[in-house]
């Protein structure tokens, strides 16, 4: 191979990552519970980094449903849904999602990422313009790139800017936004966005990946909306979905490439999701949400989501703070560019209903030890 071949390209690109102090590697944990152990060192830790907001990855009924599905259907689906990969559990899950979210229909994707790629690339074929919030998730950004329509990025949560963009669109537009933003934990102005969409006959696509609490304002009844969701966070399993009018979900089944050309979700994941949604819709689910709300308020009263950012600023300072917490057995990730803008590196604390009072106390003590005033900043 020539000196400028692929080995050299990979080495040079990796050196650039190291030089920017952005090299990251996975670390294995012994379990998915908040209190667990780092597999490679044996160190006991408490994690404040998981999106398992209600602790349902460990729920006995959810785990039992997954085991039963393996016994009934096997480990995998073996094919795409439109070939021979669909099982009754997939259709049952779609029916359960649509009932849970109060929509006419739902279509299941293998991940939330694939759901955003599918809905935006498909619906974008007919849009004159896509308006995307500047802090939208990477999967939304990539979905917009795959769409055939031009994309305009608007200032964060600026519904007036969306109004101006749609007024000059010259045809049917799309507005896409996270409903709860993944790095700041703040909420989109969904009522305002839906009113703007209703006025301009635009399609509103909301990504509810981090939506767990009943914290959003009602949508304008004249707005056409598709809701994207994930089964890997609040629901505690794996997969994604789009729900809304049946004509739209049927269109996705027949046109979304990330649905058509991928193997169906593992039956165990689908069965686990059904069981988890049943828990969420029960009195136990209400109790878990109340526990989550109380845990959030312990750390930052009134904050609208389990995602609590602590802005540090410089990358090296965020990394140092995260490492100091890890040394005390508390895992809180340092989020850095390119995930967040330069100068806004942060600790991203995520809270779960599964965290105990002792876990929260340990976090606040570790933050103080790292030089962060828990009473002020968290």
C-alpha positions as CSV (number, residue, x, y, z in Angstrom):
1,X,0.0,0.0,0.0
2,X,1.3,3.5,-0.8
3,X,2.2,5.8,2.1
4,X,-0.9,7.9,1.5
5,X,-3.2,4.8,1.5
6,X,-6.0,4.1,3.9
7,X,-3.8,3.1,6.8
8,X,-2.2,6.5,6.7
9,X,-5.6,8.2,6.3
10,X,-6.9,6.4,9.4
11,X,-3.8,7.0,11.5
12,X,-3.8,10.7,10.6
13,X,-7.5,11.2,11.3
14,X,-7.2,9.4,14.7
15,X,-4.2,11.5,15.6
16,X,-6.3,14.6,15.0
17,X,-8.9,13.3,17.4
18,X,-6.3,12.6,20.0
19,X,-4.7,16.0,19.5
20,X,-8.0,17.7,20.0
21,X,-8.4,15.7,23.3
22,X,-11.6,14.2,21.9
23,X,-10.6,10.5,21.9
24,X,-13.4,8.4,23.5
25,X,-13.8,4.7,24.2
26,X,-16.7,2.7,25.6
27,X,-16.5,1.5,29.2
28,X,-18.3,-1.7,30.2
29,X,-20.6,-1.7,33.2
30,X,-21.6,-4.9,35.0
31,X,-25.4,-4.0,34.8
32,X,-27.9,-1.4,33.7
33,X,-28.9,-0.4,37.2
34,X,-27.8,3.0,38.5
35,X,-25.6,1.3,41.2
36,X,-23.3,-0.9,39.3
37,X,-19.6,-1.8,38.8
38,X,-17.0,-0.8,36.1
39,X,-16.2,-4.2,34.5
40,X,-12.5,-3.5,33.8
41,X,-11.6,-2.2,37.2
42,X,-14.3,-3.6,39.6
43,X,-14.9,-0.1,41.0
44,X,-18.5,0.4,42.4
45,X,-20.1,3.4,40.7
46,X,-23.4,5.2,40.5
47,X,-24.3,6.3,37.0
48,X,-26.0,9.6,36.2
49,X,-25.6,9.2,32.5
50,X,-28.3,6.7,31.4
51,X,-31.6,7.6,29.6
52,X,-33.4,4.8,31.4
53,X,-35.6,7.5,33.0
54,X,-38.1,5.2,34.7
55,X,-35.7,2.3,35.4
56,X,-37.7,0.0,33.2
57,X,-34.7,-1.8,31.6
58,X,-34.6,-3.7,34.9
59,X,-38.3,-4.1,35.6
60,X,-39.2,-7.8,36.2
61,X,-42.3,-7.7,33.9
62,X,-40.2,-6.2,31.1
63,X,-37.4,-8.7,31.4
64,X,-39.9,-11.6,31.6
65,X,-41.6,-10.5,28.4
66,X,-38.3,-10.4,26.6
67,X,-37.4,-13.9,27.8
68,X,-40.9,-15.3,26.8
69,X,-40.5,-13.7,23.3
70,X,-37.2,-15.4,22.8
71,X,-38.8,-18.8,23.6
72,X,-41.7,-18.1,21.3
73,X,-40.0,-16.4,18.3
74,X,-36.3,-16.9,18.6
75,X,-33.5,-14.4,19.1
76,X,-33.9,-12.5,15.8
77,X,-36.4,-11.7,13.1
78,X,-34.2,-12.8,10.2
79,X,-35.5,-10.4,7.6
80,X,-37.1,-7.1,6.9
81,X,-40.7,-6.6,7.9
82,X,-41.9,-6.5,4.2
83,X,-40.1,-9.8,3.4
84,X,-40.6,-12.4,6.1
85,X,-39.3,-10.7,9.2
86,X,-42.6,-9.5,10.7
87,X,-44.0,-11.3,13.7
88,X,-47.3,-10.8,15.6
89,X,-45.4,-9.0,18.4
90,X,-44.3,-6.2,16.0
91,X,-47.9,-5.5,14.9
92,X,-49.1,-5.7,18.5
93,X,-46.4,-3.2,19.5
94,X,-47.5,-0.8,16.8
95,X,-51.1,-1.0,18.0
96,X,-50.0,-0.5,21.6
97,X,-47.9,2.6,20.7
98,X,-50.8,4.2,18.8
99,X,-53.1,3.6,21.7
100,X,-50.5,4.9,24.2
101,X,-49.8,8.1,22.2
102,X,-53.4,8.6,21.2
103,X,-52.9,8.5,17.4
104,X,-54.5,6.7,14.5
105,X,-51.5,4.5,13.8
106,X,-47.8,3.8,14.4
107,X,-45.0,2.3,12.5
108,X,-42.0,0.6,14.1
109,X,-38.4,1.2,13.2
110,X,-35.3,-0.5,14.5
111,X,-34.0,2.6,16.3
112,X,-35.1,6.1,17.0
113,X,-32.3,7.3,14.7
114,X,-33.7,5.2,11.9
115,X,-37.1,6.6,12.5
116,X,-35.9,10.2,12.1
117,X,-34.0,9.3,8.9
118,X,-37.0,7.5,7.5
119,X,-39.7,10.2,8.3
120,X,-37.6,13.1,7.1
121,X,-36.1,11.6,4.0
122,X,-39.6,10.3,3.0
123,X,-41.8,13.4,3.8
124,X,-39.0,15.7,2.6
125,X,-39.7,14.5,-1.0
126,X,-42.8,16.7,-1.1
127,X,-41.7,19.6,1.0
128,X,-40.7,23.0,-0.4
129,X,-38.7,23.7,2.8
130,X,-37.7,22.0,6.0
131,X,-37.3,24.2,9.1
132,X,-35.0,22.6,11.8
133,X,-34.2,23.9,15.3
134,X,-30.4,24.7,15.6
135,X,-30.2,22.3,18.6
136,X,-31.9,19.4,17.1
137,X,-30.5,15.9,17.6
138,X,-27.9,14.5,15.1
139,X,-30.5,12.0,13.7
140,X,-32.7,14.9,12.7
141,X,-29.8,16.7,11.1
142,X,-28.9,13.6,9.1
143,X,-32.5,13.0,8.2
144,X,-32.7,16.6,6.8
145,X,-29.5,15.9,4.8
146,X,-31.1,12.9,3.2
147,X,-34.3,14.8,2.3
148,X,-34.6,16.4,-1.1
149,X,-36.0,19.6,0.3
150,X,-33.8,22.5,1.2
151,X,-33.2,22.9,5.0
152,X,-33.2,26.1,6.9
153,X,-31.9,26.1,10.5
154,X,-33.7,28.5,12.8
155,X,-32.6,30.0,16.1
156,X,-33.3,27.8,19.1
157,X,-37.0,27.7,19.9
158,X,-37.8,30.8,17.7
159,X,-41.3,30.2,16.5
160,X,-41.4,33.7,14.9
161,X,-38.4,32.8,12.8
162,X,-40.3,29.6,11.6
163,X,-43.2,31.8,10.7
164,X,-41.1,34.0,8.5
165,X,-39.4,31.0,6.8
166,X,-42.7,29.3,6.1
167,X,-44.2,32.5,4.7
168,X,-41.6,32.5,2.0
169,X,-41.5,28.8,1.4
170,X,-43.8,28.8,-1.7
171,X,-45.3,25.4,-1.0
172,X,-45.9,22.9,1.8
173,X,-43.2,23.0,4.4
174,X,-42.0,20.8,7.3
175,X,-41.0,22.0,10.8
176,X,-39.0,19.5,12.8
177,X,-37.9,19.9,16.4
178,X,-37.0,17.9,19.5
179,X,-39.8,18.3,22.0
180,X,-37.2,17.9,24.9
181,X,-33.7,18.9,23.8
182,X,-31.1,16.3,24.7
183,X,-28.2,18.5,25.9
184,X,-30.1,21.3,27.8
185,X,-33.2,19.4,28.9
186,X,-35.4,22.4,27.9
187,X,-38.7,22.2,26.0
188,X,-39.7,23.2,22.5
189,X,-42.5,25.8,22.2
190,X,-44.7,23.2,20.7
191,X,-48.0,25.2,21.0
192,X,-46.4,28.1,19.1
193,X,-44.8,25.9,16.5
194,X,-48.1,24.0,15.9
195,X,-50.0,27.3,15.5
196,X,-47.5,28.5,13.0
197,X,-47.7,25.1,11.1
198,X,-51.5,25.3,11.1
199,X,-51.4,28.8,9.7
200,X,-49.1,27.8,6.8
201,X,-50.4,24.2,6.3
202,X,-47.0,22.9,7.3
203,X,-46.3,19.4,8.7
204,X,-44.9,19.4,12.2
205,X,-42.6,16.6,13.1
206,X,-41.7,16.3,16.8
207,X,-39.1,14.0,18.2
208,X,-40.2,12.9,21.6
209,X,-37.1,10.8,22.4
210,X,-36.5,12.4,25.8
211,X,-40.2,13.1,26.6
212,X,-41.1,11.3,29.8
213,X,-43.0,13.8,32.0
214,X,-46.3,15.4,31.0
215,X,-44.7,18.8,30.5
216,X,-45.7,19.9,27.0
217,X,-48.4,22.4,26.0
218,X,-51.3,21.2,23.8
219,X,-50.9,21.4,20.1
220,X,-53.0,23.5,17.8
221,X,-55.9,21.2,16.6
222,X,-55.4,22.5,13.0
223,X,-51.8,21.3,12.8
224,X,-50.9,18.1,11.0
225,X,-48.3,16.3,13.2
226,X,-46.1,13.2,13.2
227,X,-44.6,12.2,16.5
228,X,-41.2,10.3,16.5
229,X,-40.2,8.3,19.5
230,X,-37.7,5.9,20.8
231,X,-38.2,2.7,22.8
232,X,-34.7,2.8,24.3
233,X,-35.1,5.6,26.9
234,X,-38.3,6.0,28.8
235,X,-39.6,2.6,27.6
236,X,-36.3,0.8,28.5
237,X,-36.1,-1.5,25.4
238,X,-34.8,-0.8,21.9
239,X,-36.4,0.6,18.8
240,X,-38.1,3.7,17.4
241,X,-41.5,4.6,16.0
242,X,-43.4,7.3,14.1
243,X,-47.1,7.7,15.0
244,X,-49.8,9.9,13.5
245,X,-52.5,9.6,10.7
246,X,-52.6,6.1,9.1
247,X,-52.1,7.4,5.6
248,X,-48.8,8.8,6.8
249,X,-47.6,5.7,8.5
250,X,-48.7,3.6,5.5
251,X,-46.6,5.9,3.3
252,X,-43.6,5.3,5.5
253,X,-44.0,1.6,5.4
254,X,-43.9,1.8,1.6
255,X,-41.3,4.6,1.1
256,X,-39.0,4.9,4.1
257,X,-35.7,3.2,3.2
258,X,-34.7,2.8,6.8
259,X,-37.8,0.8,7.3
260,X,-37.9,-1.2,4.1
261,X,-34.2,-2.2,3.9
262,X,-33.4,-3.3,7.4
263,X,-34.1,-6.4,9.4
264,X,-37.0,-6.2,11.8
265,X,-36.5,-5.5,15.5
266,X,-35.7,-8.5,17.6
267,X,-38.9,-10.0,19.0
268,X,-37.6,-9.8,22.5
269,X,-37.1,-6.0,22.2
270,X,-40.7,-5.6,20.9
271,X,-42.2,-7.7,23.6
272,X,-40.2,-5.9,26.3
273,X,-41.5,-2.5,24.9
274,X,-45.1,-3.7,25.1
275,X,-44.7,-4.7,28.7
276,X,-42.9,-1.4,29.5
277,X,-45.7,0.7,28.0
278,X,-48.2,-1.3,30.0
279,X,-46.3,-0.3,33.1
280,X,-46.1,3.3,32.1
281,X,-49.8,3.4,31.5
282,X,-50.6,1.9,35.0
283,X,-50.7,3.3,38.5
284,X,-47.2,2.0,39.0
285,X,-46.1,4.2,36.0
286,X,-47.7,7.2,37.7
287,X,-45.7,6.4,40.8
288,X,-42.5,6.1,38.9
289,X,-43.1,9.5,37.2
290,X,-43.8,11.1,40.5
291,X,-40.5,9.6,41.9
292,X,-38.7,10.9,38.9
293,X,-40.2,14.4,39.3
294,X,-39.2,14.4,42.9
295,X,-35.6,13.4,42.1
296,X,-35.3,16.2,39.5
297,X,-36.6,18.7,42.0
298,X,-34.1,17.5,44.6
299,X,-31.4,18.7,42.2
300,X,-32.9,21.5,40.2
301,X,-36.5,22.5,41.4
302,X,-38.9,23.0,38.6
303,X,-36.6,21.8,35.8
304,X,-38.8,20.3,33.0
305,X,-36.9,17.2,32.2
306,X,-34.5,14.6,33.7
307,X,-31.6,16.1,31.7
308,X,-29.8,18.6,33.9
309,X,-26.8,20.4,32.3
310,X,-24.0,22.0,34.3
311,X,-22.3,24.4,31.9
312,X,-18.5,24.4,32.6
313,X,-17.2,26.2,29.5
314,X,-13.8,24.9,28.5
315,X,-13.4,21.3,27.3
316,X,-10.5,20.5,29.6
317,X,-12.4,21.8,32.6
318,X,-15.4,19.6,31.8
319,X,-13.2,16.6,31.4
320,X,-11.4,17.2,34.6
321,X,-14.7,17.6,36.5
322,X,-16.1,14.4,35.0
323,X,-12.9,12.5,36.0
324,X,-13.0,13.9,39.5
325,X,-16.5,12.6,39.9
326,X,-15.6,9.2,38.4
327,X,-12.8,9.0,41.0
328,X,-15.5,9.3,43.7
329,X,-17.6,6.5,42.0
330,X,-20.1,8.9,40.3
331,X,-20.4,8.7,36.5
332,X,-21.4,11.9,34.8
333,X,-20.3,12.4,31.2
334,X,-18.4,15.5,30.0
335,X,-20.2,16.7,26.8
336,X,-17.9,18.6,24.5
337,X,-17.8,19.9,20.9
338,X,-18.9,18.9,18.3
339,X,-21.9,17.7,20.3
340,X,-22.3,21.1,21.9
341,X,-21.0,24.5,20.7
342,X,-17.5,25.6,21.6
343,X,-17.3,27.2,25.0
344,X,-20.4,25.4,26.3
345,X,-18.8,22.1,27.4
346,X,-20.8,20.7,30.3
347,X,-21.5,17.9,32.7
348,X,-24.8,16.3,31.6
349,X,-26.6,14.8,34.6
350,X,-29.5,12.5,33.8
351,X,-31.8,11.5,36.6
352,X,-33.9,8.3,36.9
353,X,-36.8,7.2,39.0
354,X,-34.4,4.3,40.0
355,X,-32.0,6.7,41.8
356,X,-32.3,6.5,45.5
357,X,-32.0,9.3,48.0
358,X,-28.5,8.0,48.9
359,X,-27.6,8.1,45.2
360,X,-28.6,11.8,44.9
361,X,-26.8,12.6,48.1
362,X,-23.7,11.0,46.7
363,X,-23.9,13.0,43.5
364,X,-24.2,16.3,45.3
365,X,-21.3,15.5,47.6
366,X,-19.2,14.5,44.7
367,X,-20.0,17.7,42.9
368,X,-19.0,19.7,45.9
369,X,-15.8,17.8,46.0
370,X,-15.1,18.6,42.4
371,X,-15.5,22.3,43.1
372,X,-19.1,22.7,42.0
373,X,-21.6,24.2,44.5
374,X,-24.4,21.6,44.4
375,X,-26.7,24.0,46.2
376,X,-26.3,26.6,43.5
377,X,-25.5,24.8,40.3
378,X,-27.5,21.7,40.8
